Amino acid sequence: TNKLSCLSTGTLSGFSRDSRSLPSANSGIGKCIATEIAKRGGTVHMVCRNPSSAEEAKQDIIDASNNSNIFVHILDLSKPRDVHKFAQDFCKNNESLHVLVNNAGCMFNIRELTEDNLEKNFVTNTLGTYILTTQLLPLIKQSEKPRVVTVSSGGMLVQKLDYTDMQFEKMKPFDGTLAYAQNKRQQVVMTEQYAKQHPEVYFSCMHPGWADTPSVCTSMPDFYSKLKDKLRTPDEGADTAVWLAVSPAAVQHPAGLFFQDRNPAPTHLPLASTKVTTKEKEEFMTALEELSKKFAG
């Protein structure tokens, strides 16, 4: 079975109006990524939260690609026990996974905790992504030339990694945009660290550019109204992620990099003092692993 298999989270990529967590509207970058991989004949596993819009998106992808190997899995990444169980079951039931695309995310503008007492932005964007990636790695490593792509954001450039306050207890007043940017910085550091720990897997992350998706519209309405004529289409936003997932040219670059428009981009702005030591990055990964273990099995 050399056929490309891909698992993509946040395939519907839209914020629900009430809670601003995603995915729920079937549009956006995740769906574009899934469609492009389906068009190339790959088997696509869509990981979504909302069953009804997931089925609708699945049908759209089948119609657009003439590929019926599209499977829907319902999972809420903000529930770490469920993420562990999903990954274990997926590893048992599948022979390979060539590409994992971590695209799910959320931006809550009020600090809210889940039933596990975890802050919602952190648990969805960072911990959920960490658990899913780590637990799927045994299956990913069984596949030929595997890749993991994480959809981060250029917003992370304003944030220095802070693993001492991952739940944003000290952020007063709480700012959802900054919390999101910190989570996106954490994803960039995770990508760098995973690339070092697992050289047999090609890890990368990327900035989609500011695309006209439901999530941007709902979570950053002022930004959206000022810039809506200049925003990219979801397809343009998805382009680099698809390239990182399937192109032979992408893997000519070293693993662990942050890309924009198919090119490696700096992860720090000049003079921004956002750099941390290797030891701090390793401590961040250890903290995630310890937290992850609390919700295992």
C-alpha positions in Angstrom: 0.0 0.0 0.0 2.2 2.8 -1.3 -0.8 5.1 -1.7 -0.5 8.4 0.2 -2.5 8.5 3.4 -3.0 11.8 5.2 -4.7 12.8 8.4 -5.7 16.4 8.8 -7.2 18.1 11.8 -9.4 21.1 11.7 -10.6 20.2 8.3 -13.5 22.5 8.4 -11.7 25.5 9.9 -14.3 27.9 10.9 -15.2 29.4 14.2 -18.7 28.8 15.6 -20.4 32.0 16.3 -21.0 31.3 20.0 -17.7 30.0 21.4 -15.2 31.0 18.7 -13.7 27.6 18.7 -13.1 25.7 15.6 -13.8 23.8 13.4 -17.5 24.2 12.6 -18.1 26.0 9.3 -17.0 23.9 6.4 -14.6 26.2 4.7 -11.1 27.4 5.3 -7.6 26.2 4.9 -8.0 22.7 6.4 -10.7 21.8 3.9 -8.5 23.1 1.0 -5.6 21.0 2.2 -7.8 17.9 2.4 -9.2 18.6 -1.1 -5.8 19.0 -2.7 -4.5 15.8 -1.2 -7.7 14.0 -2.3 -7.2 15.3 -5.8 -3.8 13.7 -5.8 -5.4 10.3 -5.1 -4.5 10.1 -1.4 -6.6 8.6 1.3 -7.7 11.5 3.6 -8.7 11.2 7.2 -10.5 14.3 8.3 -10.5 14.9 12.1 -13.4 17.2 12.9 -15.5 18.2 15.9 -18.9 18.8 14.3 -20.4 15.6 12.8 -23.0 17.3 10.5 -20.7 19.9 8.9 -18.0 17.2 8.7 -20.2 15.0 6.5 -21.1 18.0 4.4 -17.4 18.8 3.9 -16.6 15.2 3.1 -19.2 15.2 0.3 -17.8 18.5 -1.1 -14.3 17.0 -1.1 -15.5 13.8 -2.8 -17.3 15.9 -5.4 -14.3 18.1 -6.0 -11.7 15.3 -6.2 -13.6 12.3 -7.6 -12.0 10.4 -4.7 -14.2 8.5 -2.3 -11.3 7.5 0.1 -12.3 10.2 2.5 -12.9 9.3 6.1 -14.4 11.4 8.9 -13.3 11.0 12.5 -15.1 13.0 15.2 -12.7 14.3 17.9 -12.4 17.4 20.1 -8.8 18.2 20.5 -9.5 20.1 23.8 -10.2 16.7 25.4 -6.8 15.1 26.0 -8.1 11.7 27.1 -10.1 11.5 23.8 -7.1 12.5 21.8 -5.0 9.7 23.4 -7.7 7.2 22.7 -8.3 8.3 19.2 -4.6 8.1 18.3 -4.3 4.6 19.9 -7.3 3.3 17.9 -6.0 5.0 14.7 -2.6 3.3 15.1 -4.3 -0.1 15.6 -6.7 0.2 12.7 -4.3 1.6 10.0 -1.2 0.3 8.4 0.4 3.6 7.5 0.2 7.4 7.8 2.4 9.3 5.4 1.3 12.8 6.3 -0.1 14.4 9.4 -1.4 18.0 9.0 -2.0 19.8 12.3 -4.4 22.5 11.4 -7.0 22.6 14.1 -7.0 25.6 16.4 -9.0 28.1 18.3 -8.9 31.6 19.7 -11.0 32.2 22.8 -11.1 35.9 23.7 -12.1 35.1 27.3 -10.0 32.8 29.6 -12.1 29.7 29.9 -11.2 26.3 31.4 -12.3 22.8 30.2 -13.7 20.1 32.5 -10.0 19.0 32.9 -9.2 22.4 34.3 -7.1 23.3 31.2 -7.2 26.7 29.5 -9.1 26.2 26.2 -6.6 27.9 23.8 -3.6 26.1 25.2 -5.3 22.6 25.3 -6.6 22.8 21.8 -3.7 24.5 20.0 -0.7 23.2 21.9 -1.4 20.2 24.1 -3.9 18.5 21.8 -1.5 18.9 18.9 1.3 17.6 21.0 -0.6 14.5 22.1 -2.0 13.7 18.7 1.5 14.0 17.0 3.4 12.1 19.7 0.9 9.3 19.8 0.7 8.9 16.0 4.5 8.8 15.6 4.8 5.0 15.8 2.4 4.7 12.8 3.9 7.6 11.0 7.4 6.1 11.3 6.2 2.9 9.6 5.4 4.8 6.5 7.6 5.7 3.6 9.2 9.3 3.7 6.6 10.5 6.3 5.9 14.2 7.0 4.2 16.2 9.7 3.1 19.8 8.8 1.8 22.2 11.4 -0.2 25.3 10.4 1.2 28.0 12.7 0.9 31.8 12.2 3.2 34.8 11.7 1.4 36.1 14.8 3.9 34.0 16.8 6.7 36.4 15.9 5.6 38.8 18.7 5.8 36.1 21.4 8.8 34.6 23.2 8.2 31.0 24.3 6.8 30.9 27.9 6.3 27.5 29.3 6.1 28.7 32.9 2.5 30.0 32.4 1.0 27.7 29.8 -2.5 28.1 31.2 -2.2 32.0 31.1 -3.0 32.3 34.8 -0.6 35.3 35.0 -1.9 37.1 31.9 -3.8 40.0 33.3 -5.8 41.2 31.5 -6.3 38.0 29.5 -5.8 38.7 25.8 -7.0 35.9 23.4 -4.9 37.2 20.5 -1.7 37.1 22.5 -2.6 33.7 24.0 -3.1 32.4 20.4 0.2 33.9 19.3 2.0 32.2 22.3 0.4 28.9 21.3 1.6 29.4 17.7 5.1 30.1 19.0 4.8 26.9 21.0 4.0 25.0 17.8 7.1 26.4 16.1 9.3 25.2 19.0 7.5 21.8 19.0 8.3 21.5 15.3 12.0 22.3 15.9 12.3 19.9 18.8 10.4 17.0 17.0 12.7 17.4 14.0 15.7 16.9 16.3 14.2 14.0 18.2 12.8 12.1 15.1 15.1 12.7 12.1 13.3 10.0 10.1 10.2 12.1 9.9 10.1 15.4 8.0 8.7 18.0 10.4 7.8 21.5 9.2 5.4 24.4 10.1 4.1 27.3 8.2 2.3 30.7 8.1 -0.6 30.6 5.8 -0.7 34.4 5.4 -3.8 36.2 6.4 -6.5 34.3 4.6 -10.2 35.1 4.3 -11.6 32.3 6.4 -14.5 32.2 8.9 -12.0 32.0 11.7 -10.2 35.2 10.9 -13.6 37.0 10.3 -15.0 35.9 13.7 -12.1 36.0 16.0 -10.5 39.2 14.7 -13.4 41.3 13.4 -11.6 44.7 13.4 -8.6 43.2 11.6 -10.9 41.5 9.1 -13.0 44.6 8.3 -9.9 46.7 7.7 -8.1 44.2 5.6 -10.7 42.0 4.0 -10.0 43.2 0.4 -6.3 42.3 0.9 -6.8 38.9 2.5 -5.8 35.7 0.6 -8.3 33.1 -0.5 -8.3 29.9 1.6 -6.7 28.1 -1.4 -3.8 30.6 -1.3 -3.5 30.1 2.4 -3.4 26.3 2.1 -0.8 26.3 -0.8 2.4 26.1 1.3 0.9 23.4 3.6 0.0 21.2 0.7 3.5 21.8 -0.8 5.1 20.8 2.5 2.9 17.7 2.7 3.5 16.3 -0.8 6.2 18.1 -2.8 9.6 16.4 -3.4 11.1 20.0 -3.5 10.0 20.7 0.1 12.1 18.0 1.7 15.3 19.4 0.1 15.1 22.0 2.9 16.3 21.0 6.4 13.6 19.7 8.7 12.1 21.8 11.6 11.8 25.0 9.7 9.0 27.6 9.5 7.8 28.4 6.0 5.9 31.2 4.3 5.1 31.1 0.5 7.1 27.9 0.0 10.2 29.4 1.5 11.9 29.1 4.9 11.2 32.2 6.9 12.9 33.6 10.1 11.2 32.6 13.4 12.4 35.7 15.1 12.2 39.4 14.1 15.4 41.4 14.3 15.8 43.0 17.8 12.7 41.4 19.1 14.4 39.4 22.0 12.1 36.5 21.5 14.8 33.8 21.5 15.2 31.2 24.3 17.9 28.7 25.1 17.9 25.1 23.9 17.5 24.0 27.5 14.3 26.1 27.8 12.9 24.5 24.6 13.7 21.0 26.0 12.0 21.9 29.4 8.9 23.0 27.5 8.7 19.6 25.7 9.2 17.8 29.0 6.4 19.9 30.6 4.1 18.9 27.7 5.0 15.2 28.0 4.3 15.3 31.8 1.0 16.9 31.2 0.1 14.5 28.4 0.9 11.5 30.6 -1.8 12.6 33.1 -4.4 11.9 30.5 -3.0 8.7 29.0 -5.0 5.5 29.2 
